[in-house]
Amino acid sequence: MKRLQDVDQQISLKLLNIGWETSDFDKREITFSKEHKYLLYLQNSTNNIVSKIIGLAELRHFSKIKRKVLTEAKLLGISWIFISDGETIILWDIFNDDSRYLSSFYSPNDLQRKYYLNITRKELKKLPIEDLQNLRSFHREAIEYLSDAIDKGKRSIKINMVLGTGRTFLMLKFVKMMIHAKVAQKILIIVNFVHEASQILERFKSEFPNIGCSLITSGNSSDFTGNDILITTSNKLNSSFQSLSSSSIDALIRLDADNVNLTKRNIIDGHFDALKIYFSSVLGNDEKADFNYTISDAIKDGVLAQVKFISVTDEKYYTNQHRHDDNESRFIEAEMIKKYVSLNESDRKTIVYTSSKFQAYTVTAILNEACPQHGIKYAELVTSDNNSFEVNEIVNRFRYNEFPKILVNVNMLETGIDIPEVENIVILKKLNSPAQMHQIISRGSRINEITNKDKLYIYDYFNNFEMLNDLNKAPKKSRINYLDEKESYKPKFETSLFLEIGGNSHQIRKSDYIKKWEEYIKFLSQSDPIIQGILEHKSMSHTNEDELLKTITNEYHFSEENLKNAYNMQDMNLKEFVLLAVGKLVKKSNEERFNEQIINWKKNQNFTRTQEIFIDVLKNICLKKGKINYKAFNVTIKRLAESIFIQNDLETVIREVHKIYKNEMSNDNSNIT
């Protein structure tokens, strides 16, 4: 069992790390049974005491003093009690009658802010909903549900709304309500892309001229100070977010819930003790949302155009044997596009989604040859070879001019554009997930009153529409799914030989993923200007970063987070992974990383010099034998170990060293299976 003195040292270190001074607290040692005592930390301040910290050698002992402590806290008007054994921290939120795990204590400034919010907070459902004339009925329903759920103490809410139905608009309105009701002051909003973050920032500045809004560009703690509304992407929240206190934000809103890696989301979101609102556009087969507005609902309500799927996979000339394999298949694809979409006779705009640049170039060329229009391009191509200015120029020509009629692209037009003029979408590739299918549909799903467009035709060569589970079903009578919510989240950090990619939970061996990544980057390095710039150590702009993400996005879902998990190297960025792929950055061996992690772990613990030396002995045993078998130790080593560690502490240390060893040596190049 831990000594209370050790618990005190660990708690004091954690408090110092987030800005507290030892003089900020009065510390008392209280006996609650013959064998046990606990430490009580009270704020040393002339102001009202709003929190207590209780230090226990074993957390299970809190049950013996719980009733007394909670009764006293309520009498004194204390809002929070923190219970800790020096490592684990549990918060008892008296204001909301809830308990949950924390990654850290509250910092002094955050404690003051949260206390102010508690005593000034209003009920959301009693606030008038502004701008009613611009809100559709389902927007009002979503706001009413969010208001009621948050007022009742629900801390994690999922809103599923199909793309094109005003998710960002709804989010802006509700953030304004939360600020006015004093539900939240510090709000973090996470989106997919940097350019999307910039667009939302401008809308917030227009909506909240008197509130500080900013983009987080590095994930450093300095980005979280000053402004109240912070907007970023998951890729920008690097490992440095862990240096922040758990109380740094009051609310976290994700608009990227469809695309972000679940493991990464849990690690980031679990760090913050905050209200969490997730916006998604599609649900998996077993997923549930608290509020659900599907594509079927949107079509029924006349918000989106009716979607008509035409399966082209039964064409006798278009067989599985030669899809995307040769020039003949490209010719057949182009001929079939002309046949089904009636290109020569229709003014309907069309977007074509292809699987590779070669396929896109060939299809575009054949379409232009077959449809000459006095020297004007009938079909135009968009790939990662185009910079952002060129992409915008081509899209604007397509949208506002008579020609081109067709836009052919490779992984470029799945997000970030909205073209109501589009009446046909042609899919010449196998998609990875329902979310990707929804994103493509949403490029042309809006109704166009100018052209009287009320239908969108999807020409699907791979029966991708079969993965959609919410399109041809009748809308539910109620969009609200009432879920019981009293949950605590404790962050988990796990390592395995497999990597989960894509929205359909597809798994791939990490070694195979790394191999595909290195092959792909070596291929791109021959022609791609952004990759070549990285290899020449040139700086990258935000636009370059977005273009790089689009370039590397394929069926393997290459991303910075997936690469971190595949290589098991959490401290690297996407640029470094590109250099690593071509051999311009040397990957540390498993043994080197194991040594580094042991050093870092020791720095964060309160070990004596003698204990650190013995831990190095354990480390060397791990490296030599692959595991630590304490029973096999000779008598001398056992006596030495037991003289410098309490028995329980020794078991904890051995488990931790072995855990670090397994994590760092479980990379696919190791012999651990």
C-alpha positions in Angstrom: 0.0 0.0 0.0 1.2 3.5 -0.7 2.4 5.8 2.1 0.3 8.9 2.6 3.5 10.9 2.3 4.0 9.6 -1.2 0.5 10.5 -2.1 1.0 14.0 -0.8 4.2 14.4 -2.9 2.4 13.2 -6.1 -0.6 15.4 -5.6 1.6 18.4 -4.8 3.5 17.9 -8.1 0.3 17.6 -10.1 -1.0 20.9 -8.6 2.3 22.7 -9.2 2.3 21.5 -12.9 -1.1 23.3 -13.6 -0.3 26.6 -11.8 -1.1 26.1 -8.2 1.3 27.2 -5.4 1.8 25.2 -2.2 0.7 28.3 -0.3 -2.7 28.2 -2.1 -3.8 25.3 0.1 -4.2 24.5 3.8 -3.3 20.8 4.2 -4.6 18.7 7.1 -4.1 15.0 8.0 -7.3 13.5 9.3 -7.7 10.0 10.9 -10.9 8.2 10.0 -10.1 4.7 11.4 -7.5 3.1 13.6 -5.3 2.2 10.6 -6.2 4.9 8.0 -5.9 8.6 7.5 -6.6 10.9 4.6 -5.2 14.3 3.5 -7.5 17.2 3.1 -6.5 20.2 1.0 -8.5 23.4 1.4 -8.1 26.5 -0.6 -6.2 29.1 1.5 -8.2 32.1 0.4 -10.4 34.8 1.8 -12.9 33.9 -0.9 -15.4 31.1 -0.5 -13.9 27.6 -0.7 -15.3 26.0 -3.9 -13.4 22.8 -4.0 -11.6 20.2 -1.8 -9.0 17.7 -2.6 -8.9 14.4 -0.6 -5.7 12.4 -0.8 -6.0 8.6 0.0 -3.5 5.8 0.0 -6.2 3.7 -1.6 -9.2 5.1 -3.5 -11.5 2.4 -2.2 -11.3 3.9 1.3 -13.3 6.9 0.1 -16.5 4.8 0.6 -15.8 5.0 4.4 -15.8 8.8 4.5 -18.1 9.6 1.5 -21.3 10.4 3.4 -19.5 12.7 5.8 -17.5 14.5 3.2 -20.4 15.1 0.8 -22.7 16.3 3.7 -20.1 18.8 4.8 -19.4 19.9 1.2 -23.1 20.6 0.6 -23.4 22.6 3.9 -20.4 24.7 2.9 -21.5 25.2 -0.7 -18.5 23.4 -2.2 -19.0 22.6 -5.8 -16.3 20.0 -6.4 -14.4 17.3 -4.5 -11.3 15.8 -6.1 -10.3 12.3 -4.8 -6.8 11.0 -5.7 -4.2 8.5 -4.7 -1.6 10.6 -6.4 -2.1 8.9 -9.8 -5.8 8.4 -10.5 -8.0 11.5 -10.1 -11.8 11.2 -9.6 -14.0 14.3 -9.5 -17.2 14.4 -7.5 -19.3 17.1 -9.2 -21.7 18.1 -6.4 -23.4 20.8 -8.6 -24.4 18.1 -11.2 -24.5 15.1 -8.8 -22.0 13.2 -10.9 -18.6 11.6 -10.6 -16.1 11.0 -13.3 -12.4 10.3 -14.0 -10.1 13.3 -14.8 -6.7 13.5 -16.5 -5.7 16.4 -14.1 -6.9 18.7 -11.4 -8.5 22.0 -12.3 -6.1 24.9 -12.7 -6.7 28.1 -10.6 -8.0 30.2 -13.5 -10.2 27.4 -14.8 -11.6 26.8 -11.3 -12.6 30.4 -11.0 -14.2 30.4 -14.5 -16.2 27.2 -13.9 -17.4 28.4 -10.5 -18.6 31.6 -12.1 -20.5 29.6 -14.7 -22.1 27.4 -12.0 -23.4 30.3 -10.0 -24.6 32.4 -13.0 -25.9 29.6 -15.2 -29.4 29.8 -16.7 -31.6 27.0 -18.1 -31.2 26.7 -21.8 -34.8 25.7 -22.5 -36.0 29.0 -20.9 -34.0 31.1 -23.4 -35.8 32.3 -26.5 -34.6 30.8 -29.7 -33.4 33.6 -31.9 -33.9 34.0 -35.7 -36.9 31.7 -35.8 -37.8 32.7 -39.3 -34.6 31.1 -40.7 -34.8 27.9 -38.7 -36.5 24.8 -40.1 -38.6 22.7 -37.8 -35.9 20.0 -37.4 -33.4 22.8 -36.4 -35.8 23.8 -33.6 -36.3 20.2 -32.6 -32.5 19.7 -32.3 -32.1 22.9 -30.3 -34.9 21.9 -28.0 -33.4 18.5 -27.4 -29.9 19.8 -26.8 -31.3 22.4 -24.4 -33.3 19.8 -22.4 -30.5 17.2 -22.3 -27.8 19.6 -21.2 -30.1 21.2 -18.5 -30.7 17.6 -17.2 -26.9 17.1 -16.9 -26.2 15.0 -20.1 -22.5 15.5 -20.9 -22.1 13.7 -24.2 -24.6 14.2 -27.1 -24.5 13.0 -30.6 -26.5 14.8 -33.3 -26.8 13.0 -36.7 -27.8 15.4 -39.5 -27.2 14.6 -43.1 -24.9 16.9 -45.0 -26.6 19.9 -46.6 -29.1 20.4 -43.9 -27.4 23.3 -42.0 -25.3 21.6 -39.4 -22.9 24.5 -39.2 -25.8 27.0 -39.0 -27.3 25.0 -36.2 -24.0 24.8 -34.3 -23.5 28.6 -34.5 -27.0 29.2 -33.1 -26.5 26.8 -30.3 -23.1 28.1 -29.3 -24.6 31.5 -29.0 -27.3 30.1 -26.7 -24.7 28.3 -24.5 -22.7 31.5 -24.1 -25.7 33.6 -23.2 -26.9 30.9 -20.7 -23.5 30.7 -19.1 -23.4 27.0 -19.9 -19.9 27.4 -21.4 -17.4 30.2 -21.9 -14.4 28.4 -23.3 -15.5 26.4 -26.4 -13.3 24.2 -28.7 -14.6 23.3 -32.1 -12.9 20.6 -34.2 -13.5 20.3 -38.0 -12.0 18.3 -40.8 -9.8 20.7 -42.8 -7.9 23.9 -42.1 -9.8 25.8 -44.9 -13.1 24.7 -43.2 -11.8 26.0 -39.9 -11.0 29.4 -41.5 -14.5 29.6 -43.0 -16.1 28.9 -39.6 -13.8 31.4 -37.9 -15.1 34.2 -40.2 -18.7 33.2 -39.5 -18.0 33.3 -35.7 -16.3 36.7 -35.9 -19.4 38.0 -37.8 -21.8 36.4 -35.3 -19.8 37.2 -32.1 -17.9 40.5 -32.8 -17.3 41.0 -29.1 -16.0 37.6 -28.3 -12.5 36.5 -29.0 -12.3 33.7 -31.7 -9.1 32.2 -33.0 -7.6 29.2 -34.9 -5.4 26.8 -33.1 -2.4 26.3 -35.4 -0.1 24.1 -33.3 -1.9 22.6 -30.4 0.5 24.3 -27.9 -0.9 25.4 -24.6 -0.4 29.1 -25.5 -3.1 28.7 -28.2 -5.6 28.0 -25.5 -5.1 31.3 -23.6 -6.9 34.5 -24.3 -9.7 33.8 -26.8 -12.9 31.9 -25.8 -13.9 30.3 -29.1 -11.1 28.1 -30.5 -11.3 26.3 -33.8 -9.0 23.6 -35.1 -8.6 20.2 -36.7 -7.7 16.9 -35.1 -4.3 17.0 -36.9 -3.5 20.3 -35.2 -4.1 19.0 -31.8 -0.8 17.2 -31.4 0.5 15.5 -28.3 1.1 18.8 -26.5 -2.6 19.1 -25.7 -1.8 16.7 -22.8 0.1 19.6 -21.1 -3.2 21.4 -20.6 -5.3 20.9 -17.5 -8.5 18.9 -17.9 -10.5 22.0 -17.2 -9.1 24.1 -20.1 -12.4 24.1 -22.0 -16.1 24.0 -21.0 -17.5 22.5 -24.2 -16.0 20.5 -27.1 -17.9 20.4 -30.4 -16.9 18.1 -33.2 -18.0 18.6 -36.8 -15.6 15.8 -38.0 -17.3 12.9 -36.1 -17.7 10.9 -39.4 -14.0 11.0 -40.4 -11.8 11.2 -37.3 -10.1 8.0 -36.0 -12.1 6.7 -33.0 -8.9 6.0 -31.0 -7.6 9.5 -31.5 -10.9 11.0 -30.7 -11.2 9.2 -27.4 -7.7 10.1 -26.4 -8.1 13.9 -27.2 -11.7 14.1 -25.9 -11.1 12.0 -22.8 -8.4 14.5 -21.7 -10.9 17.3 -21.3 -13.5 17.5 -18.6 -16.1 19.2 -20.8 -19.5 19.0 -22.3 -19.2 17.1 -25.6 -21.4 17.5 -28.7 -20.7 15.4 -31.8 -22.2 16.1 -35.2 -22.2 13.3 -37.7 -23.9 12.8 -41.1 -24.3 9.0 -41.2 -24.6 6.2 -38.7 -23.2 2.8 -38.8 -25.4 -0.3 -38.5 -25.1 -0.5 -34.7 -24.7 3.2 -34.0 -27.3 5.4 -32.3 -27.7 9.1 -32.1 -29.5 11.2 -29.5 -31.1 13.3 -32.4 -31.3 11.8 -35.9 -32.2 13.7 -39.1 -31.5 11.3 -42.0 -31.3 11.8 -45.7 -34.8 10.2 -45.9 -36.1 12.9 -43.5 -34.5 15.6 -45.6 -35.9 14.4 -48.8 -39.4 13.9 -47.3 -39.3 17.5 -45.9 -38.2 18.9 -49.3 -34.8 20.1 -47.9 -32.8 17.9 -50.3 -33.4 16.7 -53.8 -34.8 13.2 -54.2 -31.9 10.7 -54.9 -32.3 8.2 -57.7 -29.7 5.4 -58.0 -28.9 3.8 -61.3 -26.8 0.6 -61.0 -24.5 0.2 -64.0 -22.7 -2.9 -62.8 -24.9 -5.2 -64.9 -23.6 -3.8 -68.2 -22.5 -6.8 -70.2 -19.3 -5.1 -71.5 -18.3 -4.0 -68.0 -17.2 -7.0 -66.0 -15.2 -7.4 -62.9 -12.4 -8.9 -64.8 -11.3 -5.7 -66.5 -12.5 -2.9 -64.4 -9.8 -0.2 -64.2 -7.3 -2.5 -65.8 -6.7 -1.2 -69.3 -7.6 1.4 -72.0 -10.6 -0.7 -73.1 -12.2 -0.3 -69.7 -11.7 3.5 -69.8 -13.3 3.6 -73.2 -16.3 1.5 -72.0 -16.6 3.8 -69.0 -16.7 6.9 -71.1 -19.2 5.3 -73.6 -21.4 4.3 -70.7 -21.3 7.8 -69.1 -22.5 9.2 -72.5 -25.2 6.6 -72.8 -26.7 6.9 -69.4 -26.3 10.6 -68.8 -27.1 11.6 -72.4 -24.3 14.1 -72.5 -24.9 15.2 -76.1 -28.6 16.1 -75.5 -28.7 17.5 -72.0 -27.5 20.6 -70.2 -27.4 18.8 -66.9 -24.2 19.2 -64.9 -22.3 16.1 -64.0 -19.5 15.2 -61.5 -17.5 12.0 -62.1 -15.5 10.4 -59.3 -12.6 8.1 -60.4 -10.1 5.9 -58.5 -6.8 7.1 -60.0 -5.3 9.9 -62.0 -4.7 7.6 -65.0 -8.4 6.6 -65.1 -9.4 10.3 -64.7 -7.1 11.5 -67.5 -8.3 8.8 -69.9 -12.0 9.3 -69.2 -11.7 13.1 -69.6 -9.9 12.8 -72.9 -12.4 10.3 -74.4 -15.3 12.4 -73.3 -13.8 15.5 -74.9 -13.0 13.7 -78.1 -16.6 12.3 -78.3 -18.2 15.6 -77.5 -16.4 18.4 -79.4 -18.0 21.8 -78.8 -16.2 24.3 -81.0 -13.0 23.9 -79.2 -14.5 24.2 -75.7 -13.8 21.6 -73.1 -16.9 19.6 -72.5 -15.2 17.8 -69.6 -12.6 19.2 -67.3 -10.2 17.5 -64.9 -9.5 18.2 -61.2 -6.7 16.4 -59.4 -4.0 17.0 -56.7 -1.9 18.4 -59.5 -4.1 21.6 -59.4 -3.3 24.1 -56.7 -6.2 25.6 -54.6 -6.5 28.6 -56.9 -6.8 26.4 -60.0 -9.4 24.2 -58.3 -11.5 27.2 -57.3 -11.2 28.6 -60.8 -12.3 25.3 -62.5 -15.2 24.7 -60.0 -16.5 28.3 -60.6 -16.3 27.8 -64.4 -18.2 24.5 -64.0 -20.8 26.1 -61.7 -21.5 29.4 -63.4 -20.6 28.9 -67.1 -22.3 26.8 -69.8 -19.1 24.7 -70.2 -17.6 22.5 -68.9 -20.7 20.2 -68.5 -18.7 17.5 -66.7 -16.1 17.7 -63.9 -13.9 14.6 -63.5 -11.9 14.3 -60.3 -9.7 12.1 -58.1 -10.3 12.5 -54.3 -10.8 16.2 -54.7 -14.5 17.0 -54.7 -15.8 14.8 -51.9 -15.9 17.6 -49.3 -15.8 21.4 -49.2 -18.0 22.3 -52.2 -21.7 22.7 -52.6 -23.0 22.8 -56.2 -26.9 22.8 -56.4 -26.5 22.9 -60.3 -25.3 19.3 -60.3 -27.9 16.8 -61.4 -25.8 13.8 -62.1 -23.0 12.1 -60.1 -21.1 9.2 -61.7 -19.1 6.9 -59.3 -16.4 4.9 -61.0 -14.7 3.5 -57.9 -15.4 1.4 -54.8 -16.1 3.6 -51.8 -14.8 2.9 -48.3 -17.7 3.8 -46.1 -21.3 5.1 -45.8 -19.8 8.4 -44.7 -17.9 8.8 -47.9 -21.0 7.9 -49.9 -23.0 10.6 -48.1 -20.3 13.2 -48.7 -20.4 12.5 -52.4 -24.2 12.6 -52.6 -24.1 15.9 -50.7 -22.1 17.6 -53.4 -25.3 17.8 -55.5 -28.2 17.0 -53.1 -29.4 20.6 -52.6 -32.6 21.6 -54.4 -32.0 24.2 -57.1 -35.0 26.5 -57.5 -33.6 28.4 -60.4 -33.4 25.2 -62.6 -36.4 23.5 -60.9 -34.0 20.6 -60.0 -35.7 18.3 -57.5 -33.8 15.0 -58.3 -30.2 13.9 -58.2 -29.2 10.9 -60.3 -26.4 8.7 -59.0 -24.8 6.4 -61.7 -23.1 3.8 -59.5 -20.7 1.3 -61.1 -19.9 -0.6 -57.9 -23.3 -0.8 -56.0 -21.9 1.5 -53.4 -25.5 2.6 -52.5 -26.0 -0.9 -50.9 -23.9 0.3 -47.9 -26.4 3.1 -47.1 -28.8 2.0 -44.3 -30.8 5.2 -44.0 -31.8 6.2 -47.5 -34.8 4.1 -48.6 -36.2 3.6 -45.2 -39.3 5.5 -44.0 -38.5 8.4 -41.7 -39.0 7.7 -38.0 -41.9 9.3 -36.2 -39.5 10.6 -33.6 -36.0 11.9 -34.4 -35.0 11.7 -30.7 -33.5 8.7 -29.1 -33.7 9.0 -25.4 -30.6 7.4 -23.8 -29.8 6.9 -20.2 -26.6 8.9 -19.6 -24.5 8.6 -16.5 -21.1 7.6 -17.8 -17.5 8.2 -16.9 -14.7 8.0 -19.4 -11.2 7.0 -18.5 -8.7 7.4 -21.3 -7.2 4.2 -22.6 -4.0 3.7 -24.5 -3.7 0.5 -26.3 -1.3 -0.9 -28.9 -1.9 -3.9 -31.2 -0.5 -5.4 -34.4 -3.5 -4.2 -36.4 -4.7 -0.7 -37.4 -8.4 0.2 -37.8 -9.0 2.4 -40.9 -12.0 3.7 -42.6 -15.5 4.3 -41.4 -16.4 0.6 -41.6 -13.8 -0.5 -39.1 -11.6 -2.2 -41.6 -8.4 -3.6 -40.1 -5.0 -4.0 -41.7 -1.7 -5.1 -40.3 0.5 -2.2 -39.3 3.4 -3.6 -41.3 1.3 -3.8 -44.4 0.0 -0.3 -43.8 3.6 1.0 -43.5 4.7 -0.8 -46.6 1.8 0.7 -48.7 2.6 4.1 -47.3 6.2 3.9 -48.3 5.4 2.6 -51.7 2.8 5.3 -52.3 5.1 8.2 -51.2 8.0 6.9 -53.3 5.6 6.9 -56.3 4.3 10.4 -55.5 7.9 11.8 -55.0 8.5 11.4 -58.8 5.9 14.0 -59.8 4.0 15.5 -56.9 5.3 19.1 -56.2 4.2 19.1 -52.5 6.0 15.8 -51.8 9.1 17.1 -53.7 9.0 20.3 -51.6 9.0 18.3 -48.4 11.9 16.2 -49.6 13.7 19.5 -50.3 12.9 20.7 -46.7 10.7 23.6 -47.9 8.1 25.1 -45.5 4.4 24.2 -46.0 1.5 26.6 -46.0 -2.0 25.7 -44.7 -3.1 25.3 -48.3 -0.2 22.9 -49.0 -1.2 20.9 -45.9 -4.8 20.6 -47.1 -3.7 19.6 -50.6 -1.3 17.0 -49.2 -4.1 15.5 -47.1 -6.3 15.2 -50.2 -3.4 13.7 -52.2 -2.6 11.0 -49.8 -6.3 10.1 -49.1 -7.1 6.8 -50.8 -8.4 3.4 -49.9 -5.8 3.1 -47.1 -7.0 6.3 -45.4 -3.4 7.6 -45.0 -3.4 10.3 -42.3 -1.1 11.6 -39.6 -3.0 9.8 -36.9 -3.1 6.5 -38.7 0.7 6.8 -39.4 1.4 7.5 -35.8 -0.4 4.4 -34.7 1.1 2.3 -37.5 4.7 3.3 -36.7 3.9 3.6 -33.0 5.6 7.0 -33.0 3.2 9.6 -31.5 5.6 12.5 -31.5 6.0 12.7 -35.3 4.0 14.8 -37.8 2.9 14.1 -41.4 5.9 15.9 -43.0 8.3 13.7 -41.0 6.4 10.5 -42.0 6.9 11.5 -45.6 10.7 11.9 -45.0 10.7 8.6 -43.2 9.0 6.8 -46.1 11.8 7.7 -48.5 14.6 7.0 -46.0 15.5 10.7 -45.3 14.6 10.2 -41.6 15.9 7.3 -39.6 13.3 5.4 -37.6 14.4 4.7 -34.0 14.7 1.1 -33.1 12.2 -0.4 -30.7 15.0 -0.7 -28.1 15.8 3.0 -28.4 12.2 4.0 -28.0 11.8 1.7 -25.0 14.8 3.3 -23.3 13.4 6.8 -24.0 9.9 5.9 -22.7 11.4 4.5 -19.5 13.4 7.7 -19.0 10.3 9.9 -19.6 8.2 7.7 -17.3 10.8 8.0 -14.5 10.9 11.7 -14.8 7.1 11.9 -14.2 7.3 9.7 -11.0 8.6 10.5 -7.6 11.4 7.8 -7.5 14.5 8.0 -5.4 17.9 7.6 -7.1 18.1 4.0 -5.7 14.7 3.1 -7.1 15.6 4.5 -10.5 18.8 2.3 -10.6 16.7 -0.7 -9.8 14.2 0.2 -12.6 17.1 0.2 -15.0 17.9 -3.3 -13.9 14.3 -4.3 -14.7 14.5 -2.6 -18.1 17.6 -4.6 -18.9 15.9 -7.8 -17.9 13.1 -7.0 -20.3 15.5 -6.4 -23.1 17.3 -9.6 -22.5 14.5 -12.0 -21.7 11.4 -10.3 -23.1 9.6 -10.3 -19.8 10.0 -9.9 -16.1 9.5 -13.0 -14.0 9.9 -11.8 -10.4 9.6 -15.4 -9.0 12.7 -16.3 -10.9 14.8 -13.5 -9.3 17.6 -14.8 -7.0 17.4 -14.1 -3.3 19.8 -11.2 -3.3 17.8 -9.3 -6.0 14.5 -10.0 -4.2 15.9 -8.7 -0.9 17.3 -5.6 -2.6 13.9 -4.9 -4.4 11.9 -5.4 -1.2 14.2 -3.1 0.7 13.7 -0.1 -1.6 10.0 -0.7 -2.6 6.9 -1.4 -0.7 5.5 -4.7 -2.0 2.5 -3.1 -3.8 4.7 -0.4 -5.3 7.1 -3.0 -6.5 4.3 -4.9 -8.3 3.1 -1.6 -9.8 6.6 -0.7 -11.1 7.1 -4.2 -12.6 3.7 -4.0 -14.4 4.5 -0.5 -15.7 8.0 -1.4 -17.0 6.5 -4.6 -18.7 3.6 -2.5 -20.1 6.0 0.0 -21.7 8.2 -2.8 -23.0 5.1 -4.5 -24.7 3.9 -1.2 -26.1 7.2 -0.1 -27.6 8.3 -3.6 -28.8 4.9 -4.5 -30.2 5.6 -2.7 -33.5 5.2 -5.0 -36.4 8.9 -5.3 -36.9 9.3 -7.0 -33.5 8.9 -10.7 -32.6 6.0 -10.2 -30.2 2.8 -11.7 -31.6 
